[in-house]
Amino acid sequence: MLAWSYFPKTDPLPDLLNKPIQIFEDKFSLIDSSKNDLNELRKSSDEVLKIVSKEFIDLGYEVETGKKREQKVRVPVLFSHNGEVAQAFEVDGWHTDHKIVLEIEAGRALVNHQFLKDIFCASVMVNVDYLVLAVRQVYSKQQDFKKIAEWLDTLFITNRIQLSLKGILLIGY
C-alpha cells in the first residue's frame, strides 16, 4: 500500500498535491519496494521516474527524460548580470505554475541522506513552494519512508530551521 505524509502536519494537504499521490497509487503495483527489495529486482529512481513520467507530463510538469543536458530539468537558484541564470539545480520534475518540484529517490534516499539534499535544494530554488519527495518504503530491509518521516517530524516540530517551502509531500512507494 502506498504511504504518504504531508509536512507541516499542522496544515491540510493542498488540493494541488492530490494528483501526485494518485499517480503513485495508480502505478504502485509496478514500483512497490516491498516486493522488489532484492538486488536483481530493485528499480532505480530513473526507472521509477520513467514509469510515472507520462502522467506527470500530462499534469503540466517538465520531467527529466534522460541524462543529456538538454533532457534535464534545471530550476534557477541564482541570477547574474542581465537576469541570466548563474546557478540552477537539476530535478526530476517541476511544475512551474504550481511551484512544485518532484524528486524520486531509491537506495540513496536515507543511506546517503539524499532526502536532506533534496530539501535544501528545493528550499533555495526560485519560485518553488512545494517538494514532492518519493522514496522507497523498503530498502535493504530498512524502513526508509518511516525513518525519513521521523526526520521530517523532527524538522517541523522543533521549528529550529526555517524553510522557504510551504510544504513537503513525502511519498513512500
C-alpha positions as a LaTeX table, in Angstrom:
\begin{tabular}{lrrr}
\hline
Residue & $x$ (\AA) & $y$ (\AA) & $z$ (\AA) \\
\hline
Met1 & 0.00 & 0.00 & 0.00 \\
Leu2 & 1.29 & 3.45 & $-0.89$ \\
Ala3 & 2.25 & 5.58 & 2.10 \\
Trp4 & 2.37 & 9.35 & 2.21 \\
Ser5 & 2.65 & 12.13 & 4.73 \\
Tyr6 & 2.42 & 15.88 & 4.33 \\
Phe7 & 4.53 & 18.34 & 6.29 \\
Pro8 & 3.95 & 20.52 & 8.20 \\
Lys9 & 1.41 & 18.34 & 9.91 \\
Thr10 & $-0.41$ & 21.42 & 11.15 \\
Asp11 & $-1.59$ & 22.07 & 7.57 \\
Pro12 & $-4.01$ & 20.05 & 5.45 \\
Leu13 & $-2.75$ & 18.61 & 2.17 \\
Pro14 & $-3.15$ & 21.26 & $-0.55$ \\
Asp15 & $-5.51$ & 20.11 & $-3.32$ \\
Leu16 & $-2.80$ & 20.51 & $-5.96$ \\
Leu17 & $-0.81$ & 17.69 & $-4.30$ \\
Asn18 & $-3.60$ & 15.12 & $-4.59$ \\
Lys19 & $-2.70$ & 14.34 & $-8.22$ \\
Pro20 & 0.92 & 13.27 & $-7.49$ \\
Ile21 & $-0.38$ & 10.90 & $-4.81$ \\
Gln22 & $-2.88$ & 9.47 & $-7.28$ \\
Ile23 & $-0.16$ & 8.92 & $-9.91$ \\
Phe24 & 1.96 & 6.91 & $-7.46$ \\
Glu25 & $-1.10$ & 4.98 & $-6.27$ \\
Asp26 & $-2.05$ & 4.09 & $-9.84$ \\
Lys27 & 1.49 & 2.82 & $-10.58$ \\
Phe28 & 2.11 & 1.26 & $-7.17$ \\
Ser29 & 1.91 & $-2.37$ & $-8.33$ \\
Leu30 & 4.81 & $-1.64$ & $-10.72$ \\
Ile31 & 7.04 & 0.13 & $-8.18$ \\
Asp32 & 6.14 & $-1.45$ & $-4.81$ \\
Ser33 & 9.50 & $-1.52$ & $-2.97$ \\
Ser34 & 8.30 & $-4.16$ & $-0.52$ \\
Lys35 & 8.12 & $-6.59$ & $-3.44$ \\
Asn36 & 11.37 & $-5.59$ & $-5.16$ \\
Asp37 & 13.88 & $-5.21$ & $-2.34$ \\
Leu38 & 16.19 & $-7.90$ & $-3.71$ \\
Asn39 & 19.15 & $-6.51$ & $-5.67$ \\
Glu40 & 18.20 & $-8.03$ & $-9.01$ \\
Leu41 & 14.61 & $-6.79$ & $-8.76$ \\
Arg42 & 15.15 & $-3.28$ & $-7.38$ \\
Lys43 & 14.05 & $-0.40$ & $-9.51$ \\
Ser44 & 16.36 & 2.60 & $-9.71$ \\
Ser45 & 14.98 & 6.10 & $-9.24$ \\
Asp46 & 15.33 & 6.60 & $-13.01$ \\
Glu47 & 13.21 & 3.50 & $-13.65$ \\
Val48 & 10.52 & 4.72 & $-11.24$ \\
Leu49 & 10.58 & 8.16 & $-12.89$ \\
Lys50 & 10.14 & 6.54 & $-16.29$ \\
Ile51 & 7.07 & 4.64 & $-15.01$ \\
Val52 & 5.33 & 7.79 & $-13.71$ \\
Ser53 & 6.68 & 10.40 & $-16.14$ \\
Lys54 & 3.85 & 10.38 & $-18.70$ \\
Glu55 & 1.25 & 11.12 & $-16.03$ \\
Phe56 & 3.32 & 13.95 & $-14.58$ \\
Ile57 & 3.87 & 15.40 & $-18.05$ \\
Asp58 & 0.11 & 15.21 & $-18.64$ \\
Leu59 & $-0.34$ & 17.29 & $-15.45$ \\
Gly60 & 1.94 & 20.01 & $-16.84$ \\
Tyr61 & 5.24 & 19.04 & $-15.22$ \\
Glu62 & 8.53 & 19.34 & $-17.04$ \\
Val63 & 10.14 & 15.92 & $-16.49$ \\
Glu64 & 13.69 & 14.69 & $-16.94$ \\
Thr65 & 13.80 & 12.44 & $-19.98$ \\
Gly66 & 17.45 & 11.38 & $-19.96$ \\
Lys67 & 20.97 & 12.13 & $-18.79$ \\
Lys68 & 22.00 & 14.59 & $-21.54$ \\
Arg69 & 21.97 & 18.26 & $-20.57$ \\
Glu70 & 19.05 & 19.09 & $-22.87$ \\
Gln71 & 17.00 & 16.26 & $-21.31$ \\
Lys72 & 17.45 & 17.56 & $-17.75$ \\
Val73 & 15.13 & 19.89 & $-15.86$ \\
Arg74 & 17.01 & 22.78 & $-14.31$ \\
Val75 & 15.41 & 25.09 & $-11.73$ \\
Pro76 & 17.05 & 28.50 & $-11.17$ \\
Val77 & 18.67 & 29.30 & $-7.83$ \\
Leu78 & 20.74 & 32.43 & $-8.53$ \\
Phe79 & 20.81 & 35.05 & $-11.26$ \\
Ser80 & 23.68 & 37.16 & $-12.56$ \\
His81 & 24.00 & 40.14 & $-14.86$ \\
Asn82 & 21.14 & 40.84 & $-17.22$ \\
Gly83 & 18.99 & 38.27 & $-15.45$ \\
Glu84 & 20.92 & 35.26 & $-16.72$ \\
Val85 & 20.73 & 32.12 & $-14.60$ \\
Ala86 & 24.00 & 31.84 & $-12.69$ \\
Gln87 & 23.13 & 28.69 & $-10.81$ \\
Ala88 & 20.43 & 26.07 & $-11.18$ \\
Phe89 & 19.78 & 22.66 & $-9.67$ \\
Glu90 & 18.60 & 19.62 & $-11.61$ \\
Val91 & 15.35 & 17.97 & $-10.55$ \\
Asp92 & 13.27 & 15.03 & $-11.71$ \\
Gly93 & 10.23 & 17.22 & $-12.35$ \\
Trp94 & 8.98 & 20.77 & $-12.00$ \\
His95 & 5.52 & 22.28 & $-12.31$ \\
Thr96 & 6.25 & 25.96 & $-12.87$ \\
Asp97 & 2.66 & 27.20 & $-12.41$ \\
His98 & 2.03 & 25.26 & $-9.19$ \\
Lys99 & 5.62 & 25.81 & $-7.96$ \\
Ile100 & 6.16 & 22.11 & $-7.24$ \\
Val101 & 9.43 & 20.21 & $-7.53$ \\
Leu102 & 9.39 & 16.42 & $-7.87$ \\
Glu103 & 12.28 & 14.28 & $-6.66$ \\
Ile104 & 12.27 & 10.48 & $-6.80$ \\
Glu105 & 14.90 & 8.64 & $-4.79$ \\
Ala106 & 15.74 & 4.98 & $-4.43$ \\
Gly107 & 18.60 & 3.47 & $-2.43$ \\
Arg108 & 20.41 & 6.71 & $-1.57$ \\
Ala109 & 17.37 & 8.42 & $-0.03$ \\
Leu110 & 18.18 & 7.54 & 3.58 \\
Val111 & 21.55 & 5.78 & 3.47 \\
Asn112 & 23.31 & 8.81 & 1.96 \\
His113 & 20.84 & 11.35 & 3.34 \\
Gln114 & 19.90 & 12.38 & $-0.19$ \\
Phe115 & 16.49 & 13.47 & 1.13 \\
Leu116 & 18.21 & 16.25 & 3.09 \\
Lys117 & 20.00 & 17.49 & $-0.03$ \\
Asp118 & 16.69 & 17.44 & $-1.90$ \\
Ile119 & 15.05 & 19.52 & 0.83 \\
Phe120 & 17.93 & 22.00 & 0.86 \\
Cys121 & 17.96 & 22.34 & $-2.93$ \\
Ala122 & 14.18 & 22.81 & $-3.17$ \\
Ser123 & 14.34 & 25.39 & $-0.38$ \\
Val124 & 16.73 & 27.65 & $-2.28$ \\
Met125 & 15.15 & 27.31 & $-5.74$ \\
Val126 & 13.34 & 30.29 & $-7.22$ \\
Asn127 & 9.55 & 30.03 & $-7.39$ \\
Val128 & 9.28 & 26.69 & $-5.60$ \\
Asp129 & 6.72 & 26.31 & $-2.80$ \\
Tyr130 & 6.35 & 22.54 & $-2.55$ \\
Leu131 & 8.58 & 19.49 & $-2.72$ \\
Val132 & 7.13 & 16.11 & $-3.65$ \\
Leu133 & 9.72 & 13.62 & $-2.45$ \\
Ala134 & 9.12 & 9.98 & $-3.38$ \\
Val135 & 11.25 & 7.37 & $-1.61$ \\
Arg136 & 11.25 & 3.62 & $-1.24$ \\
Gln137 & 9.30 & 2.29 & 1.71 \\
Val138 & 11.83 & $-0.54$ & 2.00 \\
Tyr139 & 15.50 & $-0.53$ & 1.05 \\
Ser140 & 17.82 & $-3.34$ & 2.14 \\
Lys141 & 15.20 & $-4.35$ & 4.70 \\
Gln142 & 15.30 & $-0.85$ & 6.22 \\
Gln143 & 12.14 & 1.24 & 6.58 \\
Asp144 & 13.28 & 4.28 & 4.58 \\
Phe145 & 9.91 & 6.05 & 4.31 \\
Lys146 & 9.22 & 5.66 & 8.03 \\
Lys147 & 12.66 & 6.89 & 9.08 \\
Ile148 & 12.60 & 9.88 & 6.72 \\
Ala149 & 9.13 & 10.77 & 8.01 \\
Glu150 & 10.56 & 10.76 & 11.54 \\
Trp151 & 13.34 & 13.14 & 10.43 \\
Leu152 & 10.75 & 15.44 & 8.87 \\
Asp153 & 8.62 & 15.32 & 12.02 \\
Thr154 & 11.66 & 16.49 & 13.97 \\
Leu155 & 12.45 & 19.22 & 11.44 \\
Phe156 & 8.95 & 20.68 & 11.52 \\
Ile157 & 8.12 & 20.12 & 15.20 \\
Thr158 & 11.30 & 21.69 & 16.57 \\
Asn159 & 10.95 & 24.60 & 14.16 \\
Arg160 & 14.66 & 25.39 & 14.62 \\
Ile161 & 15.32 & 25.50 & 10.88 \\
Gln162 & 13.05 & 27.70 & 8.80 \\
Leu163 & 12.41 & 26.52 & 5.25 \\
Ser164 & 11.09 & 28.72 & 2.47 \\
Leu165 & 8.91 & 25.83 & 1.33 \\
Lys166 & 5.20 & 25.88 & 2.13 \\
Gly167 & 5.22 & 22.11 & 2.41 \\
Ile168 & 6.79 & 18.75 & 1.69 \\
Leu169 & 4.83 & 15.76 & 0.48 \\
Leu170 & 6.70 & 12.57 & 1.32 \\
Ile171 & 5.54 & 9.56 & $-0.70$ \\
Gly172 & 6.62 & 6.01 & 0.13 \\
Tyr173 & 6.42 & 3.64 & $-2.80$ \\
\hline
\end{tabular}
